[in-house]
Structure formats: C-alpha cells, structure tokens
Amino acid sequence: MSRIGKLPINIPAGVTVTLQDNVVSVKGP
C-alpha cells in the first residue's frame, strides 16, 4: 500500500489533489 497518504503535503489554494486507484492527480493553476 502506498505511503503517500502519510506524507505531510502542503496544498496551495486553488490546487486540487485527487487520489484514485493509487494514482494521485494534481490539478492547479
């Protein structure tokens, strides 16, 4: 299982992070 969910991640305003099927998609400006 991926450990990405336990990493401290700073998400700037306006950025969308989606986790689906162990694939992380980041959408932002």
PDB file of N, CA, C and O in Angstrom:
ATOM      1  N   MET A   1       0.847  -1.198   0.000  1.00  0.00           N
ATOM      2  CA  MET A   1       0.000   0.000   0.000  1.00  0.00           C
ATOM      3  C   MET A   1       0.883   1.249   0.000  1.00  0.00           C
ATOM      4  O   MET A   1       1.896   1.307   0.696  1.00  0.00           O
ATOM      5  N   SER A   2       0.494   2.211  -0.765  1.00  0.00           N
ATOM      6  CA  SER A   2       1.285   3.433  -0.887  1.00  0.00           C
ATOM      7  C   SER A   2       1.280   4.219   0.417  1.00  0.00           C
ATOM      8  O   SER A   2       0.275   4.272   1.126  1.00  0.00           O
ATOM      9  N   ARG A   3       2.430   4.831   0.721  1.00  0.00           N
ATOM     10  CA  ARG A   3       2.545   5.594   1.956  1.00  0.00           C
ATOM     11  C   ARG A   3       2.365   7.084   1.701  1.00  0.00           C
ATOM     12  O   ARG A   3       2.609   7.909   2.581  1.00  0.00           O
ATOM     13  N   ILE A   4       1.935   7.417   0.491  1.00  0.00           N
ATOM     14  CA  ILE A   4       1.793   8.826   0.123  1.00  0.00           C
ATOM     15  C   ILE A   4       0.785   9.533   1.017  1.00  0.00           C
ATOM     16  O   ILE A   4       0.897  10.736   1.251  1.00  0.00           O
ATOM     17  N   GLY A   5      -0.195   8.795   1.516  1.00  0.00           N
ATOM     18  CA  GLY A   5      -1.238   9.385   2.350  1.00  0.00           C
ATOM     19  C   GLY A   5      -0.727   9.805   3.709  1.00  0.00           C
ATOM     20  O   GLY A   5      -1.397  10.563   4.412  1.00  0.00           O
ATOM     21  N   LYS A   6       0.462   9.324   4.100  1.00  0.00           N
ATOM     22  CA  LYS A   6       1.003   9.651   5.414  1.00  0.00           C
ATOM     23  C   LYS A   6       2.052  10.751   5.328  1.00  0.00           C
ATOM     24  O   LYS A   6       2.593  11.184   6.345  1.00  0.00           O
ATOM     25  N   LEU A   7       2.336  11.200   4.113  1.00  0.00           N
ATOM     26  CA  LEU A   7       3.318  12.268   3.952  1.00  0.00           C
ATOM     27  C   LEU A   7       2.655  13.620   4.162  1.00  0.00           C
ATOM     28  O   LEU A   7       1.549  13.867   3.682  1.00  0.00           O
ATOM     29  N   PRO A   8       3.353  14.498   4.891  1.00  0.00           N
ATOM     30  CA  PRO A   8       2.826  15.856   5.081  1.00  0.00           C
ATOM     31  C   PRO A   8       2.929  16.636   3.786  1.00  0.00           C
ATOM     32  O   PRO A   8       4.026  16.974   3.342  1.00  0.00           O
ATOM     33  N   ILE A   9       1.784  16.923   3.180  1.00  0.00           N
ATOM     34  CA  ILE A   9       1.782  17.631   1.901  1.00  0.00           C
ATOM     35  C   ILE A   9       1.077  18.974   2.060  1.00  0.00           C
ATOM     36  O   ILE A   9      -0.069  19.041   2.503  1.00  0.00           O
ATOM     37  N   ASN A  10       1.781  20.038   1.691  1.00  0.00           N
ATOM     38  CA  ASN A  10       1.177  21.368   1.741  1.00  0.00           C
ATOM     39  C   ASN A  10       0.511  21.663   0.407  1.00  0.00           C
ATOM     40  O   ASN A  10       1.168  21.726  -0.633  1.00  0.00           O
ATOM     41  N   ILE A  11      -0.813  21.845   0.453  1.00  0.00           N
ATOM     42  CA  ILE A  11      -1.557  22.095  -0.782  1.00  0.00           C
ATOM     43  C   ILE A  11      -1.915  23.576  -0.878  1.00  0.00           C
ATOM     44  O   ILE A  11      -2.675  24.086  -0.055  1.00  0.00           O
ATOM     45  N   PRO A  12      -1.373  24.262  -1.874  1.00  0.00           N
ATOM     46  CA  PRO A  12      -1.684  25.686  -2.068  1.00  0.00           C
ATOM     47  C   PRO A  12      -3.155  25.884  -2.426  1.00  0.00           C
ATOM     48  O   PRO A  12      -3.822  24.952  -2.877  1.00  0.00           O
ATOM     49  N   ALA A  13      -3.652  27.093  -2.223  1.00  0.00           N
ATOM     50  CA  ALA A  13      -5.044  27.389  -2.546  1.00  0.00           C
ATOM     51  C   ALA A  13      -5.270  27.272  -4.045  1.00  0.00           C
ATOM     52  O   ALA A  13      -4.440  27.715  -4.839  1.00  0.00           O
ATOM     53  N   GLY A  14      -6.386  26.679  -4.429  1.00  0.00           N
ATOM     54  CA  GLY A  14      -6.718  26.571  -5.846  1.00  0.00           C
ATOM     55  C   GLY A  14      -6.177  25.312  -6.488  1.00  0.00           C
ATOM     56  O   GLY A  14      -6.339  25.097  -7.690  1.00  0.00           O
ATOM     57  N   VAL A  15      -5.524  24.469  -5.674  1.00  0.00           N
ATOM     58  CA  VAL A  15      -4.967  23.232  -6.216  1.00  0.00           C
ATOM     59  C   VAL A  15      -5.806  22.054  -5.749  1.00  0.00           C
ATOM     60  O   VAL A  15      -6.106  21.930  -4.561  1.00  0.00           O
ATOM     61  N   THR A  16      -6.182  21.194  -6.677  1.00  0.00           N
ATOM     62  CA  THR A  16      -6.999  20.038  -6.345  1.00  0.00           C
ATOM     63  C   THR A  16      -6.177  18.760  -6.458  1.00  0.00           C
ATOM     64  O   THR A  16      -5.544  18.504  -7.482  1.00  0.00           O
ATOM     65  N   VAL A  17      -6.194  17.961  -5.392  1.00  0.00           N
ATOM     66  CA  VAL A  17      -5.469  16.692  -5.409  1.00  0.00           C
ATOM     67  C   VAL A  17      -6.475  15.553  -5.318  1.00  0.00           C
ATOM     68  O   VAL A  17      -7.295  15.515  -4.401  1.00  0.00           O
ATOM     69  N   THR A  18      -6.412  14.633  -6.263  1.00  0.00           N
ATOM     70  CA  THR A  18      -7.338  13.510  -6.286  1.00  0.00           C
ATOM     71  C   THR A  18      -6.577  12.197  -6.183  1.00  0.00           C
ATOM     72  O   THR A  18      -5.624  11.963  -6.926  1.00  0.00           O
ATOM     73  N   LEU A  19      -7.008  11.334  -5.248  1.00  0.00           N
ATOM     74  CA  LEU A  19      -6.381  10.026  -5.102  1.00  0.00           C
ATOM     75  C   LEU A  19      -7.375   8.948  -5.517  1.00  0.00           C
ATOM     76  O   LEU A  19      -8.418   8.780  -4.885  1.00  0.00           O
ATOM     77  N   GLN A  20      -7.048   8.224  -6.577  1.00  0.00           N
ATOM     78  CA  GLN A  20      -7.950   7.192  -7.078  1.00  0.00           C
ATOM     79  C   GLN A  20      -7.152   6.018  -7.620  1.00  0.00           C
ATOM     80  O   GLN A  20      -6.306   6.184  -8.498  1.00  0.00           O
ATOM     81  N   ASP A  21      -7.425   4.825  -7.091  1.00  0.00           N
ATOM     82  CA  ASP A  21      -6.738   3.605  -7.537  1.00  0.00           C
ATOM     83  C   ASP A  21      -5.222   3.760  -7.453  1.00  0.00           C
ATOM     84  O   ASP A  21      -4.493   3.397  -8.377  1.00  0.00           O
ATOM     85  N   ASN A  22      -4.754   4.315  -6.310  1.00  0.00           N
ATOM     86  CA  ASN A  22      -3.316   4.513  -6.080  1.00  0.00           C
ATOM     87  C   ASN A  22      -2.687   5.450  -7.096  1.00  0.00           C
ATOM     88  O   ASN A  22      -1.470   5.438  -7.284  1.00  0.00           O
ATOM     89  N   VAL A  23      -3.508   6.263  -7.755  1.00  0.00           N
ATOM     90  CA  VAL A  23      -2.979   7.260  -8.689  1.00  0.00           C
ATOM     91  C   VAL A  23      -3.329   8.647  -8.166  1.00  0.00           C
ATOM     92  O   VAL A  23      -4.493   8.967  -7.928  1.00  0.00           O
ATOM     93  N   VAL A  24      -2.291   9.461  -7.994  1.00  0.00           N
ATOM     94  CA  VAL A  24      -2.509  10.810  -7.479  1.00  0.00           C
ATOM     95  C   VAL A  24      -2.508  11.810  -8.626  1.00  0.00           C
ATOM     96  O   VAL A  24      -1.525  11.942  -9.355  1.00  0.00           O
ATOM     97  N   SER A  25      -3.627  12.509  -8.772  1.00  0.00           N
ATOM     98  CA  SER A  25      -3.724  13.526  -9.821  1.00  0.00           C
ATOM     99  C   SER A  25      -3.776  14.906  -9.176  1.00  0.00           C
ATOM    100  O   SER A  25      -4.597  15.152  -8.292  1.00  0.00           O
ATOM    101  N   VAL A  26      -2.897  15.808  -9.620  1.00  0.00           N
ATOM    102  CA  VAL A  26      -2.862  17.162  -9.075  1.00  0.00           C
ATOM    103  C   VAL A  26      -3.232  18.162 -10.160  1.00  0.00           C
ATOM    104  O   VAL A  26      -2.599  18.232 -11.213  1.00  0.00           O
ATOM    105  N   LYS A  27      -4.277  18.933  -9.873  1.00  0.00           N
ATOM    106  CA  LYS A  27      -4.697  19.957 -10.837  1.00  0.00           C
ATOM    107  C   LYS A  27      -4.579  21.324 -10.183  1.00  0.00           C
ATOM    108  O   LYS A  27      -5.067  21.538  -9.073  1.00  0.00           O
ATOM    109  N   GLY A  28      -3.934  22.237 -10.874  1.00  0.00           N
ATOM    110  CA  GLY A  28      -3.752  23.576 -10.309  1.00  0.00           C
ATOM    111  C   GLY A  28      -3.515  24.598 -11.400  1.00  0.00           C
ATOM    112  O   GLY A  28      -3.432  24.262 -12.581  1.00  0.00           O
ATOM    113  N   PRO A  29      -3.406  25.854 -10.987  1.00  0.00           N
ATOM    114  CA  PRO A  29      -3.175  26.946 -11.931  1.00  0.00           C
ATOM    115  C   PRO A  29      -1.773  26.878 -12.533  1.00  0.00           C
ATOM    116  O   PRO A  29      -1.410  27.725 -13.350  1.00  0.00           O
TER     117      PRO A  29
END
